[in-house]
């Protein structure tokens, strides 16, 4: 019996969404395990905080660069083979990391294997799922992006528990085996192509306009999105990367920090889904401005308050405020660029956000080493956040002005 062709916003679309969400949740461990392991790695290799942050920076750079490459690969060959290859690299990376004898070896395994392997579960899957939806594209993209935060909610307490009971090396080995046993079979289920009419011909136009409708070339708009992505995620990285170490420095212990990270990302799940509904109604640019403004408010709250209860509350608010920022870039790309370019262009913007996370993670550690506290690091994050808001606001004002003139 011949299978019915796939259509957008269909039961097949929601089944594909569920499968990609599970893959994203499992593979998202690659971004968060190194954050939880940071104090243990710093102690074992006897390095400064900036040095201990270097493996995270390598992970994020590998994540971002590979996401761009895998996005272009999936544009041409479909999503299934890239996910299979990346899943194998992710599992192997965890197993080899557990045998690292120097910080440099650990950082290489994090960047070239774990970061690369984990990357397929974000940008490439966001672009893939966006092809299966039209009316509900915003919420669908937000749900898949939430897999990264599901991972951040589920994995940190698990990783922290096993680090305390078995050590970080055994924990990494166990994660590698689990990834191989789960992600490879799930990747085999990614059969079939997106609905044919979701892949437009060369002459078709994106639904929200074109870069020319903003008075910009495609390269200029892409470049502005790249700068905005770097800026917002330098700011975002400060609490997400250093909350565990921050709590340890304040005397609350790394376990409290892992709980705050988990709470932050659990609230981020709610935020991303909520912002998904917003994106379907007001578009990507307005959502980016709203999320960036709220994130800036949350960062400011870290400055005067460092009590235990206060940090739990602010961590929750930070998660609720910033969850819509990264998915909004995928929607902006789909609004202003052809769908046939989605994987590569979304991959490039996600790469920019990851560069921002990597730069911000290292920069916050370096500022801490120079000043002995995280106060200046939070100020640095706020400044970068304002750059992101300026770019997004300028694009929106330009859009309104051009529409009024038209």
N, C-alpha and C positions, 0 to 999 in steps of 0.2 A: 504494500500500500504506500503510495507516494505521500511524503510528509508535506503538510501545508507550508507555504512560504512564510518566513518571519515577517511580522509587521510591527511598527512602532507602537508603544504604549499597550502592548498585548500581554497576555499571561506569559508568553515566552520571554518577553522583556523583563518581567518581574522575576522570573526564574533565573535569568542571567544576572540580574542585579543581586539576588540572594547568593549566588555562587561566587561572584566577585567580592561581595562583602566578606564572606568567610575567608577567601584567599587573602584579602587585604588585612584582616584581623590577625591571621597567623603570621603572614610575612612582615607585618608591621613591627614585630619584635626586634627587627634589625635596627630600628631607630631608638629604641628605648632601653634595651639591655645594657648598652654601654654607659648610659646615664646613671643607672642604678649601681653599676660596677665601678664607677669612677673613684669613690673613696678607697675601695679595696685595691684597685689597680695602682692608684697613687702610692698607697702604703707598700705594696709589694715591690714596685720598681723604684721607690724612693725618689720621686720627682716633685717639682713644684706644681701648683694648681694649673698653671697654663700648660705645662707639659702633660699632665694627666688629662687635660681637655683635648689634646692633639688627636688621640684615636677617634673621638667624637667628630672632630673636624674632618678627618679623613673619611669617616663613614658617610657624612653628609655630602662631601664632594663626590665620592663614588656614587652615592644615591642619585644626586642631581645629574651628573654627566651621563650615567648609564640610562637614566630615565628618558633623556633626550634621544639617545641612540635607539633604545628599545621602542620608544614611541614611533620613530621613523620606520623601524623594522616592522612594527605591527601595522602601520599604514599600508605597507606593501605586501606583507605575508600573512596578516591576520594575527590574532592575539595568542593563539594556543602555543606555538613553538617558543616565542619569547618567554612565556610564563614557565614552561617546562625547563628551559635552559637556566633562567634566573633562579628558580626554586632549587635546582641542583647546586648552583653556586652558593646560595644562601646556607644550605645545610652543610656543605663542605667548609664554608668559611667559619662556622661556629666550631666545628670539630678541630680545625687547624688552629684557631685562636687559643683553644685550651692548651695547646702545646707550645705557645710562644715563650721564648726565654728572655726576650728583651721587649722594651716598650715599642721600639721601632717595628719589630716583627708583628706584635699585636696590632699596631696601627695599620700596617700593610694589609693584614688579614681583614681588619674591619673595613678598610676603604675599598680594596680591590675585589673582595668576595662578599662580605656581609652587606656593605652599602650597595654594591652593584646588584646583588641578588634581591634585596628588599625593594629596589627602585621600581620593579615591574608592577608592584602592588599598589602604586599610587598614580602617577601621571598617565602611564599607558592604559590602566584600567579605567581611569576617569574618562579618557578620550573614547575608549571602547564602549562604555556604557552610555555615553552621550549620544551614540549612534542609534541606540535602541529606544530612545524616548524623544518626544517632541513637546507635548503639552506639559508633561511632568519632568522635563529635563533638569530643572533646577533642583528639585527634591531628590531625583535619582542620583545626580552627581554628588549632592551633599551626603547622601546615604553611603555611597562608596567611599567618599573621603572620610566618613566617620569610622571606617574600618581602621584607619590609622589611630584614631582616638580610642576605639574599642581595644586595640592592642595596647595603647598607653594606659588604659584602665585595668586591663586584666594582667598584663605581663609584669609590671614593676613589683607588685607584692609577691608574685610567684618567684621572680628572679631574686628578690631580696631574701625570701625565705630560704631558698636553696643555697645562696651565697653564705648565709649565716650558718647553715647546717652542714654543707658539703664543700664550700669554697667556690670561688668564681670559676675555676678551671673545670671542675666536674659539672657545674651548672651549664657552662657553655657547651660542653660535649653533649649533655642531655638535650639541650635545645636543638642542636644540629640533627640529632637522630629523629626527634619529633617532627622537625620541619620536613625532612626527607620522606617520612612515613605518611605525612598528611597532604602536603602541597602537591607532590607529584601525581598522586591519584586524582586529586581535585582538578589539576590542570588538564588532565586527559578529558574531562567533561566539557571543556570549552570548545565544543564542536559547533560548526555552522558559522555563517557570516551574518553581519548586521543586515537589517532590512535594506533591500536594493535601493528604495527611494530615499534612504537616509544618506546615500553617497551621491551627491549631485554631480552633474556634468561640469565640464570646464567653464561653461558660460553662466552657470547659476550663481545667485547672489546669496550671501548670508542673510539671516532673517532680520538682524538688527541694523544693517547698513554695511558700509565698507570703511576702511581707513580714510578714503577720500571724503566720506561724509563728515569727517572730523577735520578735513583740511590737512590730512597727514598722509604720508606714504606708508605702505605696509611696514617698511623697515623702521620708520620713525615710531609708529604705534607700538610695534613689537619691542623696540628699544625702551620706550617709556614704561611698558609693562614690566620689562626686565628690571629696570632701576627701582620701580615701585615694589616689586617682589623682593628684591634684596633688602630694601629699607624696612619693610614691614616685618621681615623675619629676623633681622638683626635684633629688633625690639622684642619679638616673640620668644626668641631663644633664651633671653635672660632668665625668666622664671623656669622655663621648661628644662633647661640644661642644668641649672645650678641650684634648684630648690633643695635637692637632697644634700648637697655640700653646704648650702646656706644654713639649713637646719642643724647639721652637724656642728658648724661653727658657732651657732647660737646656743649650743648645749642641749638641743632637743633630741639629737641622735638621727642617724641616717634613716632609720625605720619610719620615723615621723615624716621625714622628707619624702620617702617613697609613697606614704599614704597621701600626702598632699598632692604629689604628682598624679597619683591615680585619681584623686578627687577632681583635680583640675581637668584631666582628660575625660573623665566621665561627664562632667558638665559640658565639655567640648562636644560630646556626642549630641546632647540636647541642643546645644547651640547650632551645630552644623545642620541638623534636621530642621530646626526652626528657621535658620537663615535660608535653607533650601526653599521653603514656602515663600520667603521674602523675595528671593531671586526670581521665582516664577512670576512675581507680580510687579517688581520695580526694576528688574534687570541687574546686570553684573556691576556696573559702575557705582550705582547708588548703594548697593550692598557692600561694596568695598569701602566706601566712605563711612558708612554706618559702623561696620566692624572695626575699621581702623581707629575711628574716634573713640569707641568704647574700650578698645584695647589700651589706648593711651591713658584713659581714665584709670583703668585697673593698675597700670604700671605706676602711676602717681601715688596710688594708695599704698604701695610697698614702701614708700619713703618714710612716712611718719609712724607706721605700725609694724612692729616685729614681735609682738606677743604670740604665744602659741595659738590661741583661739583666733586672733586676728589673722594670722597667716592661713589658717584653714579657710576662713571666710573669704579672704582676698584671693586665694587660690581657686576657690569655687567661682568667684566673680570673673576672674581672668579667663577661666574656661568658658563661661557663659558668654563673654563679650567677644572673644576673638575667633570662634569656631567657623564663622562664615567667610573669613578673609581669603584663605587659599582656594576654596572651591569657586569663589567669585571670579578668579582669573580664568578658570576653565570656561565659565559662562561668557565672559567678555570675549575670549577667543572665538567661541562658537557664534557670538553675535556679530563679529566684525570680520571674520575670515572664513574661507570656504571649508566645508566639512572634510574634504579630501586632504586638507593640511592639518587637521585637528591634532593627530598624534604628535607630529613634530613640533608644532607651535605650542601646544600645551606643555609638551615635554621641556621646551626651552624656558617657558615661564616658571615651571616647577623647578627646573634647574636653578633659576635665579633665586627662588625662595629658599632652596636648599643651601645655595652659596651664602645667603643671608643667615640661615641657621648656623652654618659652619663658622662663618666669620664672627657672628655674635657669640657663639659658644666659646670660641678661643679668646675673643676680645674681652669678654666679661672675666674670664680667668686671668688674663694679663692685667686688667685693671685692678682686680683683687690683689694680685701679687705686688703691684705698685703702691696701692693705697692701704691694704690691710683690711678692707671692708668692701661690701657690695653696693654701698650707697652711690658711688660714682658710676658703677656699672648700670644701675637703674636709670640714672640721669642720661647716660649714653643711649640707652634703649629708647627713652622718651624722645630724644633729639632725632633719632632715625625714624621713629614713628611719625613725626611731624613732616618729614620729607615725603613719606608715602602718602599722607593726607593731602599734601600740596599737589602732588602729581594727579591723584585721582580727582580732586576737586577741579583742577584746571581742565582735565579731559571732559568732565561733566559740563562745566560752564561753556567750553568750546562746542560741545554737542548741542546745547540749548541755543547758543548764538547762531550756529550754522542752520539749525532747524528754523529759527525765527526768520533769518534772511531768506531761506528757501520758500 
